[in-house]
């Protein structure tokens, strides 16, 4: 059974590139350009991992990530916080993310972070 990854980013180009690369790696990819109703989105998709952008409509990545980590049913899902902000590490910590990835990133970095979190 394929591992499911949810990518939340408002940049359509990033969604397309990440989805293409990760699908080639054998993952089932779902995308969202907003994080409105993040609990409903995650409940419907049931992802094994989430890639969360910082600046995403409407509530933003921090609030969406915190909402998931506070929810009993979803707190176990690893979240990789990714952003072009220079303070990405602090943002990821505030969000409660399990890992972070500064944009722009190498595809090998993306693959390594995802692989390590899904093996846990």
N, C-alpha and C positions, 0 to 999 in steps of 0.2 A: 504494500500500500504506500502510495506516494505521500511524502510529508507536505503539508499545506503551509504556505507562507502568505501572509497578508502584508501588502505594501501600501502604506498611507503616505501619500505625497501629492501636493497640488501641481507639481511639475509633470506634465504629461510625458515629456521626453525621458525623464528619469524613470517613470513608471514603465514605459515601453522598453527601455534598455535593460533595466533590472529584470523585468518579467522575461524578456527574451533569453538573457543569460541564464537565469535560474531555471527556466523551463528546460533548456538544453542540458542542465545538470540533473534533471529528473524530478524537480519539484513541481507541485501543483500551485499555481500562482493566482492570487486574487488581489485586486487593486481597488483603492478608494482615493478620490481626490479631496475628500473632506473627512472629518472625524465626528460629524454630527451623529448622534445616536450610536456611539462607538460600542456600547454594550450589545445592541441589537446586531450590529455588523459582525462582531466577533461571535456572537451566539449562532448566527446563521452560517458562518464560514467554518467555525471551529478550527482555527489555525494552530499549527504547532509552533509557529514563531511569527513575530510581527516586526516589520521595519517601519519605524515611525519618524516622520519628518518633524522638525520643530515648528516651522511656520506653516500651518495647515489650517484651512477654515474648518469650523468656526471657533471651536474652543481652543485650538492649538494642541501641539504634541504633548506639552507638559501635562495639561489637565486631562487629556485623553489617556495618557499613560498612567497617571495617578489614579484615575477612575478605574482602570482595569486592574491595577495592582491592589486596590482596596476591595475589589469584588472577589468573594470567596471562590466562585466558579472559574475565574480567569486569572487569578494572581500567579499561577504556576507557568503561564505562557511567557516565554522569554521575549523581551522587547529589546531590539537594537535601535538606539536613537541615532538618527543621522541628520547632519545639518552642516551648513557652511559657516555657522557662527564660530568665532574664535574661542568662545568659552564653552564649547561643546561638552567637555567633561563635566563642568558644573551643571549645565542644563540637564544632562543625562542623569546625574545624581539626584537633582531636584525632581525629575520626572519619575525616578524609581526604576529606570531602565537597567537591564542586565548587562548591557554593553553599549558602546558608542562607536560611531564611524564618522570621521570628519569628511565633508564633501570638499573638493572632489576626492574620490577614492579610487584605488586600483581595484579591478575586478577580483584579483587574487585576495585582497584584504576582505572584500565582501564575502567571498566563498569561505575563507578561513573562519571569520566570525560566526557565520551561519552554521558551518560544520561543527565548530566547537560547542555551540549552545545546544544544538540538536542531539549531540552525543551524551549530554548530561542526563 
